[in-house]
Amino acid sequence: MLAGLALLAAPCLAALCGAETLAGVPLSTAGLPPGRPLHILQIGDSHTAGDSITGALRDALQARLGNGGRGLMPAGRPHPGVRTRGVETAMSGGWQSRGLFGSGAGETWPPRGLTGYTLTSRTRGASLSLSADARNEFTAFGLCVAASPSGPRLSISVGGSTQDVDFTADTDTPKCQRFTSETAARSARLELLSGEAIVTGWWLERSQGVIVSNLGVPGSQLQFLGRADTATMAAQLAALPPDLIILAFGTNEGFAPNFDAIRLESQIREQVARLRALAGPVPILLLGPPDAASRNGTLASNAPGEAVDCNPAIMAGPGRLPVDGIDIPLWNDGISVLAPDPVTLAGPALRWVRRGGLLFTPPALAQVAAVERRVAADLGLAFWDWRARQGGACAAVKWTQSYLMGPDFIHYSPAGGVEIARLLLADLDAARAPAGTAP
């Protein structure tokens, strides 16, 4: 707890609402938990899985508070959209992946937990390994599996030490176990000796500092967290307890063909209650959806409200896009075709965005943010209006042209991730500033 700092109890400070609920989360070295790292756990969709934003937040907080480790991750590389910055993974043949979203996601077996993915194998000798860069050396490696009467029995290597571990149990039960290393390690490996391996996640940690775990499933919505196995979630939360849970959903809800505000509210309430029951009174921060844009006309009426036209937001010179040394033809808004006269202009190298066609913000994005803001206030959660902080409707177009977002107007570049993390951390710091002083 930060003594002497008054978190403002007003409904919102800039884009951050309910900041007083985060009073127990230290953002300076004063108040760090003794004998273990501070753990910030973010659960979300592809914005979380890609780790451009969470990775930048991790870098900033670890520079300030110390490196507590890479945190909880799905084992191996279960999906190409899942990024584990600072850690390379390898997996042999013989493994099958199952996530909370996608093919077979609705099936209850194998169990999946907070990481969103599970890897399974019955192939003797099947292996999974990780290699951390120098910055992510660790002193403890954690592994979560589904123990059962059929094992598994695994050979586990951490650094230069190897041991056989038998996870056989009388009944099916999730188990998370920590393996420590006397010296800083940069590698870990497991090999299936017998039985069935059901690996629900692994983690890296150090004794002090801060961890930011990014657990995202590309394409996911908050409702799909309901598919996660409660016992597996409980084991993972007990093994690496979070000090702050960030729920970062809303983009895929905002791009759904038909947005249902009542259903989203029910899902938020259900999953928040579930997390509180499993993790205890841990502060929770809801991140509203970021701004995004679409050319898919079917999304222009996916919720009540206005589908804001983003064509006026396209940055350009006098009817032309400033590009260094490249011939760019004019876009004729009147007839929606490229005019025949290419021009060469010097200036900032903005990404080209076509004018005159459909380009708008789906109205459901604003509806998602409104629901999250209201429910957060009712449940005693913090809420960060990501879209407003980014610049509001159609800001995604400008961010795309500035190479902070990709050409899909949805996902972020590494530079964009750094900027979003900076904005979030600045608002969290501002809320902690003593009354009457600048943050």
N, C-alpha and C positions, 0 to 999 in steps of 0.2 A: 504494500500500500504506500502511496506517495504522500508522506506527511506534509501538511501545510499547503497542499495544492487543492484548490476547490474546482472540481469538475462542474461546469455550469449546468444547472438544473433546468434551464430554459428548454423549450421543446427542441430547438435545433440551434447549432452554431455552424453557420455556413451550410455545408452539405451534410454535416454529422448531427444526427438526432439521438437523444438518449445517451449522450456521452457519459453521464454520471453512472451508468450501469457498468462501465469499464474501469471504475476506480481501482479495482484490485489487480489490474494488469500493469506491471511496472514497465515503463519505457525508458528508465534510466537504471544504472547499476544499483541504486538504492532500492531495496525491496525485492531483489531477485531471490527465488527460493533457494534455501541452503541445500547443498549436497546433490543437486540435480539440475538439469537445464530447464529453463522456461520453455514451455511448449505451446506454440500457436498452431492450431490445426484448421486448415481451410479445406472445406468440402464443396465441390462444385462441378461445373461442366468443363468444356474444352478450354475456357479461359484459365481455369485452375490446372487442368491436365498439362497444358502447354508450358507452364512454369515461367513465362516471360514476366508476369506481374508478381507472382509469389516469389520467384527467384530474385527479383530486384528488391522486394521487401525483405527477403532473407539476407541479402547482401548488406542492406542498410542497417538492419537491426543487429546483425552479427558484428558489423564494424563498431557499433555502439555498445553492445552488451556482451560480446564474446561469442565464439562459435561453439554452439552446443551440439552440433552434429547435423547430418542431412535429414534425419527424421524418418517418419513412416512412409513407405512406398509400396506399390504393388510389386510382387516378385517378378523378376525377368523383365521382358518387354511384351506385355500382353496386347498392346494396341499401338499402332504407329503414332497416334496423337498424344501418347503419354510420354512426357519428357522428364528425365531424371538428371537435371543439370549437376555436373560435378561427379557423376557416377555413371560408369558404363556397365552394361549388363550383357550377359551371354547365356544362352540356353541351348541344350542339346536337342536332338529330336526326341519324340515320344511324349511331348507335353501338349495338353489341350487347355485353351483359355476360355473362360466364361466371365462375362461382365454383367453389370446391372442394367445395361442398355444394349440392344442389338439381338442377334440371333440367340434364342434359348434363354433370354434374360429373365423371363417370367417363371422359369423352372426353379424349384426350391433347392435342388441339389445339382452341383456341389454348393455348399454355403459360401456366400461372399460377405465380406465385412465392410469396414470403412474405406478400404483401399479401392473398392469398386470392382476388383478382379480377383479371380482364383485360378491357379494353375494346377492341373491334376496329371498324374502319370502312374502307370503300373509297370513301366519298363525298367527293369533292373539296370542300374548304371546311368539312368537319366540324371542330368546334372543342371544346376543353375549356379551362376556365379556373378559376382559384382567386383568392380575395380574402381576405387575412388581416387580422384586426383589429390595432389598434395594438400590442397586447402581443406579437403573433406576427410582427412585421416580420422579414425575413430578409435575409441577404447572399448566400445561394446557393440556387439552385433545382436540384434533381436530377430527372432523367427516366430511366425504364427502359422500353425498347422491345425488341421482337424485330426485329432487323435481318435483312434477307434480300435476295436478288437483285432483288426488287420494291420495295425501299425499306424504310421510307417516306422521303419528303422532307417535312420539317415547317418551318413558320414558328414560331419560338419567341420569345416576348416575356417579358422579365423586367424589371419596373419600366418604365422608359421606353426600354429597348433591345430591338431586334428583329433577329433573324438567321435566315437559312435554313440548315437543317442536313440534310444528306443521310446517312441511315442505311443506304444501300445496301451490301450485303456479298456476298461470293462465295457464302457458304452461310448457312443459317439459324443465327443466333447471337444470344444475348441481349446487350444493351449498355445500360449505365447511364452517363449523362454529366452532369457538374455544370456549371451555368452561373452564374457569379458576377456580383454587382452591386457597383459601386463605392460606392453609397449604399444605405441600408436600403430594401428594397422591400416592397410589400404586395400585389403582384399578379403573376400569371404566366398565360400563355395559350399554347396550341399550336393550330395549324391545319394540316390535312392538305392539302399541295400536290399530291402525287401518290403512287401506290403504295397499299399496304395498311398502315394503322397498327394495330399490336398493342401497346397500352400496358399494361405490367404494374405500374406504380406511379410515384409521384413523391414527392419529399421536400423539406422546408424546413430550413435549418440556419443557425446562426451560428458564429463562430469559437471561442467558448468557452461554458462552461456545461454544462447537462445536457439531453438529449433523452429523452423517454419515448414510444416508438412503440407505438401500440395496433393490432395487426393481428388482428382477430377476424372470424369468419364465423358469423353466427347459425345455430344448429342443429347446428354442427359437433362432431365428435369428433376425438380425436387421430389416429385412423386415417386421416382424410381429409387430414391434412398429407402423407401418403404420395402423394397425387395431384399435389402440387406438382412442377413441373419442376426437376430438380436443377441444371441449368445456369443457369436463371433465378435460383434461390435463391443460387447461388454468386456471380453477378454483383451481386445486391443486397447480400449480406453483404460483398463486397469494396468496394462503393461507400460504404457507411455501416456500418463494422464495429461490432458490438455489444461492450460491455464486460460485459454481463450479459444472459442470455436467460431470460425467465420463460415457462414453459409453464403455461397456465391452462385446463386441460381437466378434465372429470369430471362436470359436471352432466348433459350429454346421455347419457353412459355410464350414470350413475346412474338415468336415467329410461328406459333402454332396456327393452323387454319382457322380455328374457332376458340378464342380465349374465354375461359370460364372463371370469373373472379371469385365466385362462391367456392368453387372447387379448390382454387389456389389457396384461399384463406384456410380452408379445412386442412389442406396438406401442410401448410406452415405450422398450424397449431399442433397437428399430430406429430410431426417430426421434431419440433422443439420440445414437446412434452416427453417424447421418447429419449432424446438426447439428455434432457435434464434428469430423467429417471436413471439413466445409465452412468452419466458423468458427474452427477451432483450439481451444486449451484455454480456452475462455471459460466462466466459472462459469455454472451452470444452476440455477435455482430452480423446483421444481415446486410449484404451488399446488394443494392438495387441493380437492375440490369444497366449495362452501359448503353450509350447511344449506338445505333446501328442503322443501316439503310438497306433498301431492297429495290430490285427492279421487277419483282414478282407481283404482278397486278392482283393476284388472288388474295394477297395479304393486306391490301389497301382498306379492307373492311372487316378485318378479323376481330375487331372489338369496337365498341362505341368510341366516338372521338374522331379527331382529324388525322388523316394520313398526310403529314406535312410534306409538301413538295420541296425537295432538296436541290433542285436545279439552281436556284438563286445562291446557294451556298458554295457552289463550285468556284474556286479561286482562279482568276485568270487576269490577264492584262486587258487591254481594250478589245474584248471579243476574242482574244487569243490566249493560249496557254503559254506562259513564259518557260521556255526550255532552252538550255544552253546548246547551241549548235545543231539542233535537230529541226528539220522541216515538219511543221505541224499544220495541217489544213484547218481552215476556219470551220467551226460548226455553225450552220445556219439554223437558228432557232425557228425561224418562220416556216421552213419547209422540211426541217428535221433531217437534213442530209449534209454531208461534207461538201463545202464549197470548193471549187477547183483551184483556188489560189493558195498554194502553200506559202508559208512565211517562215523566216528564221528570226528568232528573237533571243536576246540575251537576258538572263535574269535567274532568279532562284529556280532550281531544278525541281519543279513540282510534278508529281505523277499526273499523267493525263487522265481525265475523266470525261466521258462523252456527255454532251449536253443535249437537252431537248427531248429525251425519252423519259420513260418512267424512272424515277429515282425518288424514293420517299422513305419516311420512317413509319413502320407499321404502328398503328394506333395502340395495339396491345402493349407495347413497351411502356407507354405512360401509365396504362392501367395496372400493369404488374408493379411498377414502382409505387403507385398509390396504395395498392393493397399491402405491400410489404411495409411501407411507412406506417400505415394505420395499425396493422397487426403487431408490429414491433412495439409501438407505443403502448398497446393494450397488454402485451405480455412482459413488458419490462426489458426489452432488448434494445440494443443500439442499432441504428440504421444509417447507412451512408448512401446518399443519393449520387451514385456513380455517374449517371447520365447528366445530372445537373452540373456536377463538378467538371465534367468533360466539356461542357459548353452548351448543353441542351440539345434540342432537336436539330438534326443535320450536322452536328459537330463531327460525326464520324466521317463525313465527306472531306472536311478540311484536314482531319487527322490522316485520312487515307492519302490525300495529295501531298502531305508532309512526310509520308513514309512512316508514320507512327502506327498505322493500321494497314492491313493487307487490302488488296483490290476487291475483296469480298465485302468490305465495309463492316466487318464483324470482328475479325481476329487481329491481334496486336503483334507488331514487330518487337524485337528486343528493346529498341529505343522507346517505343510506345509503352511497353511494360514498365520500364524505368520511370516514365513520367506518371503513369497511373499510381505506382507504388509511392512516388514522391508526394503526389497530391493527397493520398490517403494518410500517409504518415504525418504530413504537415497538418492535416485537420485533427488527427489524434493528439499531436503535440499542442496545437492551439487550444484544444479543450482543456488541457492540463495547465495552461499558463495561469499563474496567480492573478486574481482579480485586479484589474487596473493596469496590467503590464502587457507588453507585446509578447507574443509567444516566441 
